[in-house]
Amino acid sequence: MPKQSERLDFVRYLQRQKKNEFEATIDAWIEILLAPQLPTVGSILARNSPFMAMMMEWLMSAEDNLHEILHNVLNSRYLSSRPRMASREEFALGSLLGMKHEDFKQVVRTTHKGFFLIYNLIKDNPIFKNESQCPQLDICQQLALTLERLGCNGNGASAGRLARSYKVSRGSIITSTRRTIEAIYQLGCNYLVWPNEQRRAVISNFMSQEGFPGCVGFVDGTTIPLFQRPGLDGEVFYDRKSRYSLNVQLVCDHQKRITAILSGWPGSCADGGMYRRMGIYKRPSAFFSPGQYVLADSAYPVGLHCIPCYKGATAETYENRQFNYYIAHSRVRIEHCVGILKGRWASLKNLRLACNKRRHMIHINRWIYACCVLHNILLDVGDQWDGLGPDEIDDVDFLGDALEHGIRAIEKRHEVQGYCLAYNGLG
C-alpha cells in the first residue's frame, strides 16, 4: 500500500478543521449562552486536550488565519526543505573536452575528431530546437552522455549513474538519450546503406583477389542479451544460450562497414530464418547484379545470392573442407565487425532497456541501429577500436532443405567453389 505524504495528511487535517468550523461555531454559541463564564475558542474545539486547545487558540487568533495556512500549503509542493540539486552550469564541459586522448576515448568511445564530426552532423537537427521556458542541455553535453551510455555495459549505462556524473536529473538523461539517438537514427539514410552498383563492383574486384569474384558482402547474426524477460511473449526471446535476447542480422563489406541490418526478432530465431526475412533475400534483384552474392556460414540457406559453407557429411570431403576454409578466411570480417561494434558500444552486450510495450521495442531497435550508424561514421574517419577480439561465432544448425532453393543454387555454389579452389591452386 503506497505511503501517504506528510503534505497530503496536513492538507486533509486543515480541510477537516475548515469543514467542522461552522458546526463548531454553532455549538460554541450554544455553550456560550449556557456557560457561567465565557469559554475560549480552543476550549470549545478541543475540550479534552489542553495542548490541542492551545494550538487552536493560536491558529484561530487572527481572522482568516486558517484560510491563509491552507492557501500556503496548497501552493507549496513540499512542507520541509529539499536538498539542492546540482545545476546544469556546474557541469564543466570543458573538463571533458580537455581530457587526455585515452581518457576521452574511454568516456565517449571515440576521439575528439570523431566526437566533433558526430556533433556537426546532428547539431542542426530540429529535435534540438526548443522554445520552451525550460531549455535543453547543451547539444555537446547531450551527445557526450548519450555516447557514454551507449558505450557502457550493464549497470554502467544506468541513468542514475550518469545523472550523478553529469549533474542533471535522471529525466534529463533519459530524454537527452532518446533525443540524440533519434538524431543519429536519421543519419542512417546516408551512412547505413546498401552499396550501389559502382561500389559493389569495387567490392567484387577486391574479393576476386581471394578467389570470390562477385562477392559483395558477408552476412551473420548476433544476439543482443536483454537484462530481463520481455513482458509480452517473453518465452520466445529465450535463446539457446539460456538468456533472453534479440537476434540481429548484419551484412558488412570487405572494409567491415555495415551495409544492412535486421533487428527486433526474438533470440530464439535461427539465423537462416532471419535471413529469409531480409530484403536482400526477398528482393534480390534490387540489391544484386547478376552473379553477385554474399558469403555466409553453414546456418544459412544456399541460394543464387547466398553462398554458405558446407555442413554435415558434405563438409567431410577434401574439396569441401578446403572451400569452407577459404570462406571462413574471408568472412571472418563479419565476425570482426560484430566484435568491434559490441566492443565500442558495450551496451549491446547487455541491453538494460525495458521491453514490455511496442514503443519499447521501437526504442530498442533505434538504439541498436544508432550504434551501427555510429560504427560506420567513425569507420569513415579511420577511428579504430582496438583491443577487442571478434564476437563469438554462432554455429546454429539451421535445418532448412537446400533443395527448396532449386538446383541452380547448388550449381552456383559449385561454380564459386571451383573458381576459388582453382584460384588457390587446388583445382
TORKOL-4160 file (C-alpha; in steps of 0.2 Angstrom, whole numbers, padded with zeros to 4 digits, m for minus):
427
<pt num="1" X="0000" Y="0000" Z="0000"/>
<pt num="2" X="0008" Y="0017" Z="m0005"/>
<pt num="3" X="0013" Y="0028" Z="0009"/>
<pt num="4" X="0004" Y="0045" Z="0010"/>
<pt num="5" X="0014" Y="0060" Z="0010"/>
<pt num="6" X="0016" Y="0072" Z="0025"/>
<pt num="7" X="0009" Y="0086" Z="0015"/>
<pt num="8" X="m0006" Y="0077" Z="0010"/>
<pt num="9" X="m0010" Y="0072" Z="0028"/>
<pt num="10" X="m0008" Y="0090" Z="0033"/>
<pt num="11" X="m0019" Y="0097" Z="0020"/>
<pt num="12" X="m0033" Y="0084" Z="0024"/>
<pt num="13" X="m0031" Y="0090" Z="0043"/>
<pt num="14" X="m0034" Y="0108" Z="0038"/>
<pt num="15" X="m0049" Y="0104" Z="0027"/>
<pt num="16" X="m0057" Y="0094" Z="0041"/>
<pt num="17" X="m0054" Y="0109" Z="0053"/>
<pt num="18" X="m0062" Y="0120" Z="0039"/>
<pt num="19" X="m0077" Y="0108" Z="0037"/>
<pt num="20" X="m0080" Y="0107" Z="0056"/>
<pt num="21" X="m0078" Y="0126" Z="0059"/>
<pt num="22" X="m0096" Y="0130" Z="0055"/>
<pt num="23" X="m0103" Y="0116" Z="0066"/>
<pt num="24" X="m0091" Y="0120" Z="0080"/>
<pt num="25" X="m0096" Y="0139" Z="0079"/>
<pt num="26" X="m0114" Y="0134" Z="0082"/>
<pt num="27" X="m0110" Y="0123" Z="0096"/>
<pt num="28" X="m0099" Y="0136" Z="0104"/>
<pt num="29" X="m0113" Y="0149" Z="0103"/>
<pt num="30" X="m0125" Y="0137" Z="0112"/>
<pt num="31" X="m0112" Y="0134" Z="0126"/>
<pt num="32" X="m0108" Y="0152" Z="0127"/>
<pt num="33" X="m0126" Y="0156" Z="0131"/>
<pt num="34" X="m0127" Y="0142" Z="0144"/>
<pt num="35" X="m0110" Y="0143" Z="0152"/>
<pt num="36" X="m0107" Y="0154" Z="0168"/>
<pt num="37" X="m0091" Y="0160" Z="0161"/>
<pt num="38" X="m0086" Y="0165" Z="0143"/>
<pt num="39" X="m0075" Y="0150" Z="0136"/>
<pt num="40" X="m0061" Y="0152" Z="0123"/>
<pt num="41" X="m0062" Y="0145" Z="0105"/>
<pt num="42" X="m0049" Y="0132" Z="0109"/>
<pt num="43" X="m0058" Y="0125" Z="0124"/>
<pt num="44" X="m0073" Y="0123" Z="0114"/>
<pt num="45" X="m0065" Y="0114" Z="0099"/>
<pt num="46" X="m0053" Y="0104" Z="0110"/>
<pt num="47" X="m0062" Y="0100" Z="0126"/>
<pt num="48" X="m0052" Y="0085" Z="0131"/>
<pt num="49" X="m0034" Y="0091" Z="0126"/>
<pt num="50" X="m0026" Y="0106" Z="0133"/>
<pt num="51" X="m0012" Y="0106" Z="0121"/>
<pt num="52" X="m0024" Y="0105" Z="0106"/>
<pt num="53" X="m0034" Y="0119" Z="0114"/>
<pt num="54" X="m0019" Y="0130" Z="0114"/>
<pt num="55" X="m0014" Y="0126" Z="0096"/>
<pt num="56" X="m0032" Y="0130" Z="0091"/>
<pt num="57" X="m0031" Y="0146" Z="0100"/>
<pt num="58" X="m0015" Y="0150" Z="0091"/>
<pt num="59" X="m0022" Y="0145" Z="0074"/>
<pt num="60" X="m0038" Y="0155" Z="0076"/>
<pt num="61" X="m0031" Y="0170" Z="0084"/>
<pt num="62" X="m0032" Y="0180" Z="0069"/>
<pt num="63" X="m0046" Y="0182" Z="0057"/>
<pt num="64" X="m0045" Y="0170" Z="0041"/>
<pt num="65" X="m0028" Y="0163" Z="0048"/>
<pt num="66" X="m0034" Y="0145" Z="0044"/>
<pt num="67" X="m0038" Y="0151" Z="0026"/>
<pt num="68" X="m0021" Y="0158" Z="0024"/>
<pt num="69" X="m0012" Y="0142" Z="0031"/>
<pt num="70" X="m0022" Y="0131" Z="0019"/>
<pt num="71" X="m0018" Y="0143" Z="0004"/>
<pt num="72" X="0001" Y="0142" Z="0008"/>
<pt num="73" X="0001" Y="0123" Z="0010"/>
<pt num="74" X="m0009" Y="0120" Z="m0006"/>
<pt num="75" X="0004" Y="0132" Z="m0016"/>
<pt num="76" X="0019" Y="0123" Z="m0009"/>
<pt num="77" X="0025" Y="0107" Z="m0016"/>
<pt num="78" X="0034" Y="0101" Z="0000"/>
<pt num="79" X="0032" Y="0105" Z="0018"/>
<pt num="80" X="0050" Y="0103" Z="0023"/>
<pt num="81" X="0066" Y="0110" Z="0014"/>
<pt num="82" X="0073" Y="0099" Z="0000"/>
<pt num="83" X="0091" Y="0096" Z="m0004"/>
<pt num="84" X="0098" Y="0107" Z="m0018"/>
<pt num="85" X="0101" Y="0098" Z="m0035"/>
<pt num="86" X="0117" Y="0102" Z="m0044"/>
<pt num="87" X="0113" Y="0115" Z="m0058"/>
<pt num="88" X="0117" Y="0112" Z="m0076"/>
<pt num="89" X="0130" Y="0126" Z="m0076"/>
<pt num="90" X="0140" Y="0116" Z="m0063"/>
<pt num="91" X="0145" Y="0103" Z="m0076"/>
<pt num="92" X="0161" Y="0109" Z="m0084"/>
<pt num="93" X="0160" Y="0103" Z="m0102"/>
<pt num="94" X="0177" Y="0110" Z="m0105"/>
<pt num="95" X="0184" Y="0097" Z="m0092"/>
<pt num="96" X="0178" Y="0083" Z="m0103"/>
<pt num="97" X="0184" Y="0090" Z="m0119"/>
<pt num="98" X="0201" Y="0094" Z="m0111"/>
<pt num="99" X="0204" Y="0076" Z="m0106"/>
<pt num="100" X="0219" Y="0066" Z="m0112"/>
<pt num="101" X="0216" Y="0056" Z="m0128"/>
<pt num="102" X="0215" Y="0040" Z="m0119"/>
<pt num="103" X="0203" Y="0046" Z="m0106"/>
<pt num="104" X="0192" Y="0055" Z="m0118"/>
<pt num="105" X="0190" Y="0039" Z="m0129"/>
<pt num="106" X="0186" Y="0029" Z="m0114"/>
<pt num="107" X="0172" Y="0040" Z="m0109"/>
<pt num="108" X="0163" Y="0044" Z="m0126"/>
<pt num="109" X="0171" Y="0029" Z="m0136"/>
<pt num="110" X="0178" Y="0040" Z="m0149"/>
<pt num="111" X="0192" Y="0053" Z="m0152"/>
<pt num="112" X="0190" Y="0071" Z="m0151"/>
<pt num="113" X="0189" Y="0072" Z="m0170"/>
<pt num="114" X="0176" Y="0058" Z="m0171"/>
<pt num="115" X="0166" Y="0067" Z="m0157"/>
<pt num="116" X="0165" Y="0084" Z="m0166"/>
<pt num="117" X="0161" Y="0075" Z="m0183"/>
<pt num="118" X="0146" Y="0067" Z="m0175"/>
<pt num="119" X="0141" Y="0084" Z="m0166"/>
<pt num="120" X="0142" Y="0093" Z="m0183"/>
<pt num="121" X="0131" Y="0080" Z="m0191"/>
<pt num="122" X="0117" Y="0082" Z="m0178"/>
<pt num="123" X="0118" Y="0099" Z="m0172"/>
<pt num="124" X="0106" Y="0107" Z="m0184"/>
<pt num="125" X="0093" Y="0093" Z="m0182"/>
<pt num="126" X="0076" Y="0101" Z="m0177"/>
<pt num="127" X="0074" Y="0089" Z="m0162"/>
<pt num="128" X="0086" Y="0100" Z="m0153"/>
<pt num="129" X="0076" Y="0116" Z="m0156"/>
<pt num="130" X="0067" Y="0121" Z="m0140"/>
<pt num="131" X="0057" Y="0137" Z="m0137"/>
<pt num="132" X="0050" Y="0132" Z="m0120"/>
<pt num="133" X="0055" Y="0141" Z="m0104"/>
<pt num="134" X="0065" Y="0125" Z="m0099"/>
<pt num="135" X="0080" Y="0124" Z="m0111"/>
<pt num="136" X="0088" Y="0108" Z="m0116"/>
<pt num="137" X="0105" Y="0103" Z="m0111"/>
<pt num="138" X="0119" Y="0109" Z="m0122"/>
<pt num="139" X="0120" Y="0098" Z="m0138"/>
<pt num="140" X="0138" Y="0093" Z="m0134"/>
<pt num="141" X="0133" Y="0088" Z="m0117"/>
<pt num="142" X="0118" Y="0078" Z="m0123"/>
<pt num="143" X="0129" Y="0069" Z="m0136"/>
<pt num="144" X="0143" Y="0066" Z="m0123"/>
<pt num="145" X="0131" Y="0057" Z="m0111"/>
<pt num="146" X="0122" Y="0048" Z="m0125"/>
<pt num="147" X="0139" Y="0041" Z="m0132"/>
<pt num="148" X="0144" Y="0036" Z="m0114"/>
<pt num="149" X="0128" Y="0027" Z="m0111"/>
<pt num="150" X="0129" Y="0018" Z="m0127"/>
<pt num="151" X="0147" Y="0013" Z="m0123"/>
<pt num="152" X="0143" Y="0006" Z="m0106"/>
<pt num="153" X="0139" Y="m0012" Z="m0101"/>
<pt num="154" X="0126" Y="m0017" Z="m0089"/>
<pt num="155" X="0123" Y="m0005" Z="m0074"/>
<pt num="156" X="0136" Y="0007" Z="m0081"/>
<pt num="157" X="0123" Y="0013" Z="m0093"/>
<pt num="158" X="0110" Y="0017" Z="m0080"/>
<pt num="159" X="0103" Y="0034" Z="m0080"/>
<pt num="160" X="0106" Y="0036" Z="m0061"/>
<pt num="161" X="0125" Y="0034" Z="m0063"/>
<pt num="162" X="0126" Y="0046" Z="m0077"/>
<pt num="163" X="0114" Y="0059" Z="m0068"/>
<pt num="164" X="0127" Y="0060" Z="m0054"/>
<pt num="165" X="0142" Y="0061" Z="m0067"/>
<pt num="166" X="0134" Y="0075" Z="m0077"/>
<pt num="167" X="0125" Y="0084" Z="m0063"/>
<pt num="168" X="0107" Y="0083" Z="m0071"/>
<pt num="169" X="0092" Y="0074" Z="m0067"/>
<pt num="170" X="0088" Y="0056" Z="m0072"/>
<pt num="171" X="0074" Y="0063" Z="m0083"/>
<pt num="172" X="0086" Y="0074" Z="m0092"/>
<pt num="173" X="0097" Y="0059" Z="m0095"/>
<pt num="174" X="0083" Y="0048" Z="m0102"/>
<pt num="175" X="0076" Y="0062" Z="m0113"/>
<pt num="176" X="0093" Y="0068" Z="m0119"/>
<pt num="177" X="0097" Y="0050" Z="m0124"/>
<pt num="178" X="0081" Y="0047" Z="m0134"/>
<pt num="179" X="0083" Y="0064" Z="m0142"/>
<pt num="180" X="0101" Y="0061" Z="m0148"/>
<pt num="181" X="0098" Y="0043" Z="m0153"/>
<pt num="182" X="0084" Y="0049" Z="m0164"/>
<pt num="183" X="0095" Y="0062" Z="m0172"/>
<pt num="184" X="0108" Y="0048" Z="m0175"/>
<pt num="185" X="0095" Y="0037" Z="m0182"/>
<pt num="186" X="0090" Y="0049" Z="m0195"/>
<pt num="187" X="0108" Y="0049" Z="m0202"/>
<pt num="188" X="0106" Y="0031" Z="m0207"/>
<pt num="189" X="0099" Y="0036" Z="m0224"/>
<pt num="190" X="0117" Y="0042" Z="m0228"/>
<pt num="191" X="0128" Y="0031" Z="m0218"/>
<pt num="192" X="0120" Y="0014" Z="m0217"/>
<pt num="193" X="0115" Y="0010" Z="m0235"/>
<pt num="194" X="0117" Y="m0005" Z="m0247"/>
<pt num="195" X="0132" Y="m0002" Z="m0259"/>
<pt num="196" X="0127" Y="0005" Z="m0276"/>
<pt num="197" X="0132" Y="m0004" Z="m0292"/>
<pt num="198" X="0148" Y="0005" Z="m0293"/>
<pt num="199" X="0153" Y="0001" Z="m0275"/>
<pt num="200" X="0148" Y="m0017" Z="m0277"/>
<pt num="201" X="0159" Y="m0018" Z="m0292"/>
<pt num="202" X="0174" Y="m0012" Z="m0281"/>
<pt num="203" X="0170" Y="m0024" Z="m0268"/>
<pt num="204" X="0168" Y="m0038" Z="m0280"/>
<pt num="205" X="0185" Y="m0034" Z="m0288"/>
<pt num="206" X="0193" Y="m0034" Z="m0271"/>
<pt num="207" X="0186" Y="m0051" Z="m0267"/>
<pt num="208" X="0191" Y="m0058" Z="m0283"/>
<pt num="209" X="0209" Y="m0057" Z="m0276"/>
<pt num="210" X="0204" Y="m0070" Z="m0263"/>
<pt num="211" X="0195" Y="m0081" Z="m0275"/>
<pt num="212" X="0177" Y="m0075" Z="m0274"/>
<pt num="213" X="0173" Y="m0064" Z="m0289"/>
<pt num="214" X="0155" Y="m0057" Z="m0287"/>
<pt num="215" X="0156" Y="m0057" Z="m0268"/>
<pt num="216" X="0149" Y="m0041" Z="m0261"/>
<pt num="217" X="0147" Y="m0044" Z="m0243"/>
<pt num="218" X="0146" Y="m0056" Z="m0228"/>
<pt num="219" X="0131" Y="m0060" Z="m0218"/>
<pt num="220" X="0130" Y="m0066" Z="m0200"/>
<pt num="221" X="0119" Y="m0065" Z="m0185"/>
<pt num="222" X="0122" Y="m0060" Z="m0167"/>
<pt num="223" X="0112" Y="m0059" Z="m0151"/>
<pt num="224" X="0109" Y="m0044" Z="m0140"/>
<pt num="225" X="0106" Y="m0050" Z="m0122"/>
<pt num="226" X="0092" Y="m0042" Z="m0113"/>
<pt num="227" X="0093" Y="m0039" Z="m0094"/>
<pt num="228" X="0076" Y="m0045" Z="m0091"/>
<pt num="229" X="0062" Y="m0056" Z="m0098"/>
<pt num="230" X="0051" Y="m0045" Z="m0110"/>
<pt num="231" X="0034" Y="m0043" Z="m0104"/>
<pt num="232" X="0025" Y="m0048" Z="m0120"/>
<pt num="233" X="0028" Y="m0066" Z="m0126"/>
<pt num="234" X="0044" Y="m0067" Z="m0116"/>
<pt num="235" X="0046" Y="m0085" Z="m0118"/>
<pt num="236" X="0050" Y="m0084" Z="m0137"/>
<pt num="237" X="0065" Y="m0072" Z="m0133"/>
<pt num="238" X="0074" Y="m0086" Z="m0123"/>
<pt num="239" X="0088" Y="m0092" Z="m0134"/>
<pt num="240" X="0099" Y="m0107" Z="m0135"/>
<pt num="241" X="0112" Y="m0099" Z="m0123"/>
<pt num="242" X="0098" Y="m0099" Z="m0109"/>
<pt num="243" X="0096" Y="m0080" Z="m0109"/>
<pt num="244" X="0083" Y="m0068" Z="m0116"/>
<pt num="245" X="0089" Y="m0059" Z="m0131"/>
<pt num="246" X="0086" Y="m0052" Z="m0148"/>
<pt num="247" X="0093" Y="m0059" Z="m0165"/>
<pt num="248" X="0101" Y="m0046" Z="m0176"/>
<pt num="249" X="0107" Y="m0049" Z="m0193"/>
<pt num="250" X="0121" Y="m0039" Z="m0201"/>
<pt num="251" X="0129" Y="m0038" Z="m0218"/>
<pt num="252" X="0146" Y="m0029" Z="m0220"/>
<pt num="253" X="0158" Y="m0027" Z="m0234"/>
<pt num="254" X="0177" Y="m0030" Z="m0235"/>
<pt num="255" X="0181" Y="m0015" Z="m0225"/>
<pt num="256" X="0169" Y="m0020" Z="m0211"/>
<pt num="257" X="0157" Y="m0007" Z="m0215"/>
<pt num="258" X="0139" Y="m0012" Z="m0211"/>
<pt num="259" X="0128" Y="m0012" Z="m0226"/>
<pt num="260" X="0112" Y="m0020" Z="m0220"/>
<pt num="261" X="0103" Y="m0024" Z="m0203"/>
<pt num="262" X="0088" Y="m0033" Z="m0197"/>
<pt num="263" X="0083" Y="m0032" Z="m0179"/>
<pt num="264" X="0069" Y="m0034" Z="m0167"/>
<pt num="265" X="0066" Y="m0053" Z="m0169"/>
<pt num="266" X="0067" Y="m0064" Z="m0154"/>
<pt num="267" X="0084" Y="m0073" Z="m0149"/>
<pt num="268" X="0076" Y="m0090" Z="m0152"/>
<pt num="269" X="0075" Y="m0087" Z="m0171"/>
<pt num="270" X="0088" Y="m0096" Z="m0181"/>
<pt num="271" X="0100" Y="m0086" Z="m0192"/>
<pt num="272" X="0093" Y="m0095" Z="m0208"/>
<pt num="273" X="0075" Y="m0090" Z="m0204"/>
<pt num="274" X="0081" Y="m0072" Z="m0200"/>
<pt num="275" X="0090" Y="m0071" Z="m0217"/>
<pt num="276" X="0074" Y="m0076" Z="m0226"/>
<pt num="277" X="0066" Y="m0060" Z="m0219"/>
<pt num="278" X="0079" Y="m0048" Z="m0225"/>
<pt num="279" X="0076" Y="m0038" Z="m0241"/>
<pt num="280" X="0092" Y="m0045" Z="m0249"/>
<pt num="281" X="0083" Y="m0062" Z="m0249"/>
<pt num="282" X="0065" Y="m0056" Z="m0253"/>
<pt num="283" X="0070" Y="m0044" Z="m0267"/>
<pt num="284" X="0087" Y="m0049" Z="m0273"/>
<pt num="285" X="0086" Y="m0040" Z="m0290"/>
<pt num="286" X="0086" Y="m0024" Z="m0280"/>
<pt num="287" X="0102" Y="m0027" Z="m0271"/>
<pt num="288" X="0112" Y="m0038" Z="m0283"/>
<pt num="289" X="0119" Y="m0038" Z="m0300"/>
<pt num="290" X="0119" Y="m0054" Z="m0310"/>
<pt num="291" X="0132" Y="m0066" Z="m0302"/>
<pt num="292" X="0134" Y="m0056" Z="m0286"/>
<pt num="293" X="0131" Y="m0064" Z="m0269"/>
<pt num="294" X="0136" Y="m0064" Z="m0250"/>
<pt num="295" X="0146" Y="m0077" Z="m0241"/>
<pt num="296" X="0138" Y="m0085" Z="m0225"/>
<pt num="297" X="0141" Y="m0099" Z="m0213"/>
<pt num="298" X="0133" Y="m0116" Z="m0213"/>
<pt num="299" X="0117" Y="m0109" Z="m0204"/>
<pt num="300" X="0111" Y="m0100" Z="m0220"/>
<pt num="301" X="0102" Y="m0107" Z="m0235"/>
<pt num="302" X="0111" Y="m0110" Z="m0251"/>
<pt num="303" X="0105" Y="m0099" Z="m0265"/>
<pt num="304" X="0110" Y="m0089" Z="m0280"/>
<pt num="305" X="0114" Y="m0074" Z="m0269"/>
<pt num="306" X="0120" Y="m0083" Z="m0254"/>
<pt num="307" X="0135" Y="m0095" Z="m0253"/>
<pt num="308" X="0136" Y="m0103" Z="m0236"/>
<pt num="309" X="0149" Y="m0116" Z="m0230"/>
<pt num="310" X="0146" Y="m0134" Z="m0232"/>
<pt num="311" X="0139" Y="m0143" Z="m0217"/>
<pt num="312" X="0136" Y="m0161" Z="m0211"/>
<pt num="313" X="0143" Y="m0176" Z="m0221"/>
<pt num="314" X="0146" Y="m0165" Z="m0236"/>
<pt num="315" X="0159" Y="m0155" Z="m0227"/>
<pt num="316" X="0170" Y="m0170" Z="m0225"/>
<pt num="317" X="0177" Y="m0171" Z="m0242"/>
<pt num="318" X="0194" Y="m0163" Z="m0245"/>
<pt num="319" X="0187" Y="m0151" Z="m0258"/>
<pt num="320" X="0173" Y="m0145" Z="m0247"/>
<pt num="321" X="0184" Y="m0144" Z="m0232"/>
<pt num="322" X="0196" Y="m0133" Z="m0242"/>
<pt num="323" X="0182" Y="m0122" Z="m0248"/>
<pt num="324" X="0175" Y="m0120" Z="m0231"/>
<pt num="325" X="0192" Y="m0114" Z="m0225"/>
<pt num="326" X="0193" Y="m0101" Z="m0238"/>
<pt num="327" X="0175" Y="m0095" Z="m0235"/>
<pt num="328" X="0179" Y="m0094" Z="m0216"/>
<pt num="329" X="0196" Y="m0084" Z="m0220"/>
<pt num="330" X="0186" Y="m0071" Z="m0230"/>
<pt num="331" X="0170" Y="m0070" Z="m0220"/>
<pt num="332" X="0179" Y="m0068" Z="m0203"/>
<pt num="333" X="0177" Y="m0049" Z="m0207"/>
<pt num="334" X="0159" Y="m0050" Z="m0201"/>
<pt num="335" X="0165" Y="m0058" Z="m0185"/>
<pt num="336" X="0177" Y="m0044" Z="m0183"/>
<pt num="337" X="0164" Y="m0031" Z="m0187"/>
<pt num="338" X="0152" Y="m0038" Z="m0174"/>
<pt num="339" X="0166" Y="m0038" Z="m0161"/>
<pt num="340" X="0171" Y="m0020" Z="m0165"/>
<pt num="341" X="0153" Y="m0015" Z="m0164"/>
<pt num="342" X="0150" Y="m0023" Z="m0147"/>
<pt num="343" X="0167" Y="m0018" Z="m0141"/>
<pt num="344" X="0164" Y="0000" Z="m0144"/>
<pt num="345" X="0146" Y="0001" Z="m0140"/>
<pt num="346" X="0146" Y="m0011" Z="m0125"/>
<pt num="347" X="0128" Y="m0008" Z="m0120"/>
<pt num="348" X="0124" Y="m0021" Z="m0134"/>
<pt num="349" X="0132" Y="m0034" Z="m0123"/>
<pt num="350" X="0118" Y="m0032" Z="m0110"/>
<pt num="351" X="0105" Y="m0021" Z="m0115"/>
<pt num="352" X="0097" Y="m0013" Z="m0099"/>
<pt num="353" X="0081" Y="m0007" Z="m0108"/>
<pt num="354" X="0063" Y="m0011" Z="m0104"/>
<pt num="355" X="0054" Y="m0022" Z="m0117"/>
<pt num="356" X="0036" Y="m0023" Z="m0111"/>
<pt num="357" X="0027" Y="m0012" Z="m0125"/>
<pt num="358" X="0028" Y="m0009" Z="m0143"/>
<pt num="359" X="0036" Y="0008" Z="m0141"/>
<pt num="360" X="0049" Y="0000" Z="m0130"/>
<pt num="361" X="0054" Y="m0012" Z="m0145"/>
<pt num="362" X="0054" Y="0003" Z="m0156"/>
<pt num="363" X="0067" Y="0012" Z="m0145"/>
<pt num="364" X="0077" Y="m0004" Z="m0143"/>
<pt num="365" X="0078" Y="m0006" Z="m0162"/>
<pt num="366" X="0083" Y="0013" Z="m0164"/>
<pt num="367" X="0096" Y="0011" Z="m0150"/>
<pt num="368" X="0104" Y="m0004" Z="m0160"/>
<pt num="369" X="0103" Y="0005" Z="m0177"/>
<pt num="370" X="0111" Y="0021" Z="m0170"/>
<pt num="371" X="0126" Y="0010" Z="m0164"/>
<pt num="372" X="0128" Y="0003" Z="m0181"/>
<pt num="373" X="0127" Y="0021" Z="m0189"/>
<pt num="374" X="0140" Y="0027" Z="m0177"/>
<pt num="375" X="0151" Y="0012" Z="m0182"/>
<pt num="376" X="0150" Y="0017" Z="m0200"/>
<pt num="377" X="0153" Y="0036" Z="m0196"/>
<pt num="378" X="0169" Y="0033" Z="m0186"/>
<pt num="379" X="0175" Y="0020" Z="m0199"/>
<pt num="380" X="0175" Y="0033" Z="m0212"/>
<pt num="381" X="0187" Y="0044" Z="m0202"/>
<pt num="382" X="0198" Y="0030" Z="m0198"/>
<pt num="383" X="0193" Y="0030" Z="m0179"/>
<pt num="384" X="0199" Y="0012" Z="m0175"/>
<pt num="385" X="0193" Y="0002" Z="m0159"/>
<pt num="386" X="0207" Y="m0009" Z="m0153"/>
<pt num="387" X="0210" Y="m0022" Z="m0140"/>
<pt num="388" X="0194" Y="m0032" Z="m0143"/>
<pt num="389" X="0193" Y="m0049" Z="m0152"/>
<pt num="390" X="0179" Y="m0055" Z="m0163"/>
<pt num="391" X="0161" Y="m0059" Z="m0157"/>
<pt num="392" X="0158" Y="m0077" Z="m0153"/>
<pt num="393" X="0153" Y="m0087" Z="m0168"/>
<pt num="394" X="0135" Y="m0093" Z="m0169"/>
<pt num="395" X="0135" Y="m0110" Z="m0176"/>
<pt num="396" X="0117" Y="m0113" Z="m0176"/>
<pt num="397" X="0112" Y="m0128" Z="m0186"/>
<pt num="398" X="0098" Y="m0122" Z="m0197"/>
<pt num="399" X="0088" Y="m0137" Z="m0203"/>
<pt num="400" X="0082" Y="m0130" Z="m0219"/>
<pt num="401" X="0082" Y="m0140" Z="m0235"/>
<pt num="402" X="0094" Y="m0133" Z="m0248"/>
<pt num="403" X="0084" Y="m0142" Z="m0262"/>
<pt num="404" X="0070" Y="m0129" Z="m0260"/>
<pt num="405" X="0081" Y="m0116" Z="m0267"/>
<pt num="406" X="0082" Y="m0126" Z="m0283"/>
<pt num="407" X="0096" Y="m0135" Z="m0292"/>
<pt num="408" X="0103" Y="m0118" Z="m0299"/>
<pt num="409" X="0108" Y="m0113" Z="m0281"/>
<pt num="410" X="0118" Y="m0129" Z="m0279"/>
<pt num="411" X="0126" Y="m0126" Z="m0296"/>
<pt num="412" X="0130" Y="m0108" Z="m0291"/>
<pt num="413" X="0140" Y="m0114" Z="m0275"/>
<pt num="414" X="0149" Y="m0127" Z="m0286"/>
<pt num="415" X="0154" Y="m0113" Z="m0298"/>
<pt num="416" X="0160" Y="m0102" Z="m0284"/>
<pt num="417" X="0169" Y="m0117" Z="m0276"/>
<pt num="418" X="0178" Y="m0122" Z="m0292"/>
<pt num="419" X="0184" Y="m0104" Z="m0296"/>
<pt num="420" X="0190" Y="m0102" Z="m0278"/>
<pt num="421" X="0200" Y="m0119" Z="m0277"/>
<pt num="422" X="0207" Y="m0116" Z="m0295"/>
<pt num="423" X="0212" Y="m0098" Z="m0289"/>
<pt num="424" X="0221" Y="m0106" Z="m0274"/>
<pt num="425" X="0230" Y="m0119" Z="m0285"/>
<pt num="426" X="0219" Y="m0134" Z="m0279"/>
<pt num="427" X="0208" Y="m0136" Z="m0294"/>
